[in-house]
Amino acid sequence: MNLPPLQEEFVLHFGEMGSRWGINRTVGQIYALLFVTERPLNAEEIADALGFSRSNVSMGLKELQAWTLVRLKHFPGDRREYFTTPADLWEIVRILVEQRKRREIDPTLTKLRELQMSRNTLEGDAYADQRIAELTTLIELLTGWYDDMNGLDTDRLVQLLSLGARVTDLMNKAGNVLPMRRRKGRTGEGEGSEG
């Protein structure tokens, strides 16, 4: 690897984490390099910096383009393609969350809904049916919350996230005004405020 020490450590860590995030080490390192490099890089520069073959870099860039995590740039008088990441960190986070939702959550929710619709024709037990219904409801609640949060502009989203535990304090102070679901087996929480 032909990088300054800070960049090298960051790139190596992203490569290690890649497999935990569902991408391979090469793709993780390519993305990390583009993220910490001030100017767009072409595939040859990426290959030289990371010590990868040109074909591995090309495959990695195609995967990152499929995730919409890199931007393609062209410069006048240069036929090569250059790559960079979005400058806005929040745009990157939104892309990552949307892609993970689309690839992992949406297919699961679709299958759960199919199972619920076919419960009359499939042999099963009441317990499994109940658990599938609970999981479907939970995932629908979370995806609804995600849609609401994704609809906020970045400044409002940052404000909301900055509130942290203060949101819970606000809900506690709101008392009976906000409907709250009582948790099973927990006393004191949400009592008298179920709506």
VOPAGU-2260 file (C-alpha; in pm, 1 decimal, decimal comma):
REM VOPAGU-2260
SITE   aa  ch    i         X         Y         Z
SITE  MET   A    0       0,0       0,0       0,0
SITE  ASN   A    1     135,7     337,7     -96,9
SITE  LEU   A    2     -49,1     573,4     141,8
SITE  PRO   A    3      29,0     810,9     428,2
SITE  PRO   A    4       1,9     630,9     767,1
SITE  LEU   A    5    -332,6     785,7     870,5
SITE  GLN   A    6    -496,7     698,9     539,4
SITE  GLU   A    7    -345,1     351,3     539,3
SITE  GLU   A    8    -479,3     269,3     885,1
SITE  PHE   A    9    -826,6     398,9     792,3
SITE  VAL   A   10    -829,1     204,0     463,8
SITE  LEU   A   11    -711,9    -117,6     632,3
SITE  HIS   A   12    -980,0     -88,1     900,2
SITE  PHE   A   13   -1254,8     -37,4     640,9
SITE  GLY   A   14   -1130,3    -345,1     458,4
SITE  GLU   A   15   -1149,8    -549,0     780,5
SITE  MET   A   16   -1499,7    -420,9     853,3
SITE  GLY   A   17   -1621,3    -478,6     497,1
SITE  SER   A   18   -1707,0    -844,4     551,6
SITE  ARG   A   19   -1917,2    -754,0     856,1
SITE  TRP   A   20   -2108,3    -500,8     645,5
SITE  GLY   A   21   -2174,1    -739,0     358,3
SITE  ILE   A   22   -1900,7    -622,9     120,1
SITE  ASN   A   23   -1560,7    -772,6      53,9
SITE  ARG   A   24   -1229,8    -634,4     178,1
SITE  THR   A   25   -1129,9    -490,1    -160,4
SITE  VAL   A   26   -1453,6    -293,0    -198,4
SITE  GLY   A   27   -1422,8    -161,5     158,0
SITE  GLN   A   28   -1068,0     -44,3      97,7
SITE  ILE   A   29   -1152,6     121,5    -233,9
SITE  TYR   A   30   -1437,9     311,7     -73,5
SITE  ALA   A   31   -1224,2     415,6     223,5
SITE  LEU   A   32    -951,7     544,6      -7,2
SITE  LEU   A   33   -1198,1     750,2    -209,6
SITE  PHE   A   34   -1357,0     881,2     110,1
SITE  VAL   A   35   -1031,6    1016,4     257,5
SITE  THR   A   36    -879,0    1141,8     -67,7
SITE  GLU   A   37    -941,2    1508,5    -142,4
SITE  ARG   A   38    -959,6    1474,7    -519,8
SITE  PRO   A   39   -1128,8    1217,2    -744,7
SITE  LEU   A   40    -912,6     918,0    -842,8
SITE  ASN   A   41    -909,7     703,6   -1154,3
SITE  ALA   A   42    -895,2     324,2   -1144,5
SITE  GLU   A   43    -521,4     315,8   -1215,7
SITE  GLU   A   44    -447,7     551,7    -924,6
SITE  ILE   A   45    -664,3     339,1    -694,5
SITE  ALA   A   46    -488,6      19,9    -805,0
SITE  ASP   A   47    -144,9     176,3    -748,7
SITE  ALA   A   48    -235,2     319,8    -407,7
SITE  LEU   A   49    -385,0      -3,7    -276,0
SITE  GLY   A   50    -168,5    -256,5    -458,4
SITE  PHE   A   51    -470,6    -423,5    -623,2
SITE  SER   A   52    -502,2    -549,9    -977,1
SITE  ARG   A   53    -681,1    -324,2   -1222,1
SITE  SER   A   54    -955,3    -587,9   -1267,6
SITE  ASN   A   55   -1020,7    -606,3    -890,6
SITE  VAL   A   56   -1049,0    -228,2    -878,0
SITE  SER   A   57   -1289,7    -226,8   -1173,9
SITE  MET   A   58   -1512,0    -489,7   -1010,3
SITE  GLY   A   59   -1501,0    -303,0    -679,6
SITE  LEU   A   60   -1595,1      25,2    -844,4
SITE  LYS   A   61   -1886,3    -142,3   -1023,9
SITE  GLU   A   62   -2016,8    -272,2    -691,9
SITE  LEU   A   63   -1983,8      71,1    -531,9
SITE  GLN   A   64   -2165,5     226,0    -828,3
SITE  ALA   A   65   -2445,6     -30,1    -786,7
SITE  TRP   A   66   -2478,9      89,0    -425,9
SITE  THR   A   67   -2470,7     451,7    -556,3
SITE  LEU   A   68   -2189,1     521,9    -309,2
SITE  VAL   A   69   -1942,9     667,1    -559,7
SITE  ARG   A   70   -1974,7     948,3    -809,7
SITE  LEU   A   71   -1829,5     936,7   -1158,1
SITE  LYS   A   72   -1636,3    1243,8   -1278,2
SITE  HIS   A   73   -1480,3    1340,1   -1607,8
SITE  PHE   A   74   -1222,2    1610,3   -1671,1
SITE  PRO   A   75   -1176,8    1802,4   -1997,1
SITE  GLY   A   76    -907,2    1650,5   -2218,7
SITE  ASP   A   77    -890,1    1328,0   -2011,4
SITE  ARG   A   78   -1081,5    1021,2   -2129,8
SITE  ARG   A   79   -1036,9     833,4   -1803,9
SITE  GLU   A   80   -1316,1     801,3   -1550,8
SITE  TYR   A   81   -1254,6     942,1   -1204,7
SITE  PHE   A   82   -1436,8     842,9    -887,9
SITE  THR   A   83   -1520,1    1016,3    -564,1
SITE  THR   A   84   -1764,2     983,7    -275,8
SITE  PRO   A   85   -2042,3    1228,3    -195,1
SITE  ALA   A   86   -1904,8    1520,4       5,4
SITE  ASP   A   87   -2205,1    1527,1     239,5
SITE  LEU   A   88   -2171,2    1262,6     512,6
SITE  TRP   A   89   -2546,2    1262,5     566,6
SITE  GLU   A   90   -2601,8    1178,0     201,1
SITE  ILE   A   91   -2368,9     878,9     244,3
SITE  VAL   A   92   -2555,2     764,8     556,8
SITE  ARG   A   93   -2891,5     800,8     382,9
SITE  ILE   A   94   -2766,2     599,0      83,7
SITE  LEU   A   95   -2628,2     322,9     305,4
SITE  VAL   A   96   -2944,3     293,9     512,2
SITE  GLU   A   97   -3169,7     298,1     203,6
SITE  GLN   A   98   -2959,8      33,2      28,2
SITE  ARG   A   99   -2954,5    -191,6     336,2
SITE  LYS   A  100   -3330,8    -149,8     375,6
SITE  ARG   A  101   -3390,8    -228,2       8,9
SITE  ARG   A  102   -3162,5    -534,2       9,2
SITE  GLU   A  103   -3240,3    -680,9     352,2
SITE  ILE   A  104   -3552,8    -543,8     517,2
SITE  ASP   A  105   -3787,8    -507,0     219,0
SITE  PRO   A  106   -3754,3    -870,7      99,5
SITE  THR   A  107   -3808,5    -994,8     455,0
SITE  LEU   A  108   -4118,3    -779,7     498,0
SITE  THR   A  109   -4252,2    -900,5     163,3
SITE  LYS   A  110   -4205,7   -1264,1     269,7
SITE  LEU   A  111   -4370,7   -1204,0     607,4
SITE  ARG   A  112   -4672,1   -1045,0     437,7
SITE  GLU   A  113   -4693,2   -1338,2     194,1
SITE  LEU   A  114   -4689,5   -1580,9     486,4
SITE  GLN   A  115   -4966,0   -1390,4     660,3
SITE  MET   A  116   -5181,2   -1382,9     346,5
SITE  SER   A  117   -5132,3   -1757,9     289,9
SITE  ARG   A  118   -5194,2   -1863,0     650,1
SITE  ASN   A  119   -5530,1   -2017,1     555,4
SITE  THR   A  120   -5374,1   -2247,8     297,6
SITE  LEU   A  121   -5052,1   -2335,0     481,4
SITE  GLU   A  122   -5040,7   -2586,1     762,5
SITE  GLY   A  123   -4899,9   -2416,5    1067,3
SITE  ASP   A  124   -4954,3   -2354,7    1430,8
SITE  ALA   A  125   -5110,0   -2063,1    1612,0
SITE  TYR   A  126   -4784,9   -1974,5    1787,4
SITE  ALA   A  127   -4590,1   -1941,0    1461,0
SITE  ASP   A  128   -4873,2   -1736,8    1312,6
SITE  GLN   A  129   -4872,9   -1503,8    1612,9
SITE  ARG   A  130   -4495,7   -1458,0    1605,0
SITE  ILE   A  131   -4496,2   -1383,4    1231,0
SITE  ALA   A  132   -4772,6   -1127,2    1283,7
SITE  GLU   A  133   -4575,9    -961,6    1567,9
SITE  LEU   A  134   -4258,4    -948,1    1359,4
SITE  THR   A  135   -4448,0    -805,2    1061,7
SITE  THR   A  136   -4599,9    -534,0    1281,6
SITE  LEU   A  137   -4260,3    -446,3    1429,8
SITE  ILE   A  138   -4087,0    -423,4    1092,4
SITE  GLU   A  139   -4374,7    -216,5     949,6
SITE  LEU   A  140   -4346,4      20,2    1248,5
SITE  LEU   A  141   -3969,9      55,3    1199,0
SITE  THR   A  142   -3994,7     106,0     823,7
SITE  GLY   A  143   -4267,4     366,0     878,1
SITE  TRP   A  144   -4038,6     546,0    1123,3
SITE  TYR   A  145   -3754,8     521,5     872,5
SITE  ASP   A  146   -3973,8     674,2     599,4
SITE  ASP   A  147   -4066,7     960,8     833,4
SITE  MET   A  148   -3701,3    1025,9     926,8
SITE  ASN   A  149   -3583,5     994,7     567,1
SITE  GLY   A  150   -3836,2    1260,8     468,1
SITE  LEU   A  151   -3678,1    1516,6     701,2
SITE  ASP   A  152   -3420,9    1757,3     565,7
SITE  THR   A  153   -3074,3    1702,4     707,0
SITE  ASP   A  154   -3078,5    1996,6     950,1
SITE  ARG   A  155   -3403,2    1874,2    1109,5
SITE  LEU   A  156   -3274,9    1517,7    1124,8
SITE  VAL   A  157   -2954,6    1629,6    1299,6
SITE  GLN   A  158   -3162,0    1831,2    1548,8
SITE  LEU   A  159   -3379,5    1529,1    1621,4
SITE  LEU   A  160   -3083,1    1295,4    1665,1
SITE  SER   A  161   -2911,4    1551,2    1888,8
SITE  LEU   A  162   -3204,3    1534,2    2129,9
SITE  GLY   A  163   -3112,1    1179,6    2227,9
SITE  ALA   A  164   -3261,2    1076,8    2562,6
SITE  ARG   A  165   -3432,8    1413,2    2592,4
SITE  VAL   A  166   -3700,8    1273,1    2360,0
SITE  THR   A  167   -3783,2    1016,1    2630,0
SITE  ASP   A  168   -3798,1    1292,8    2890,4
SITE  LEU   A  169   -4038,3    1486,0    2667,0
SITE  MET   A  170   -4257,9    1178,8    2624,3
SITE  ASN   A  171   -4262,0    1119,0    3000,5
SITE  LYS   A  172   -4360,2    1481,1    3062,4
SITE  ALA   A  173   -4632,4    1459,1    2799,3
SITE  GLY   A  174   -4810,4    1200,4    3015,0
SITE  ASN   A  175   -5150,4    1109,1    2882,8
SITE  VAL   A  176   -5124,0    1336,5    2581,1
SITE  LEU   A  177   -4915,6    1087,0    2384,8
SITE  PRO   A  178   -5039,6     728,9    2351,8
SITE  MET   A  179   -4773,0     493,3    2482,3
SITE  ARG   A  180   -4764,8     116,7    2463,3
SITE  ARG   A  181   -4729,5     -52,9    2798,4
SITE  ARG   A  182   -4446,8    -304,5    2813,0
SITE  LYS   A  183   -4530,8    -647,8    2947,1
SITE  GLY   A  184   -4376,6    -726,7    3281,8
SITE  ARG   A  185   -4269,2    -367,3    3353,8
SITE  THR   A  186   -4450,1    -163,4    3610,5
SITE  GLY   A  187   -4461,2     210,0    3626,6
SITE  GLU   A  188   -4370,8     263,9    3260,6
SITE  GLY   A  189   -4652,4     387,0    3047,1
SITE  GLU   A  190   -4920,4     315,1    3309,2
SITE  GLY   A  191   -5227,1     522,7    3261,1
SITE  SER   A  192   -5100,1     650,3    2926,9
SITE  GLU   A  193   -5198,2     366,3    2700,9
SITE  GLY   A  194   -5412,1     492,6    2415,0
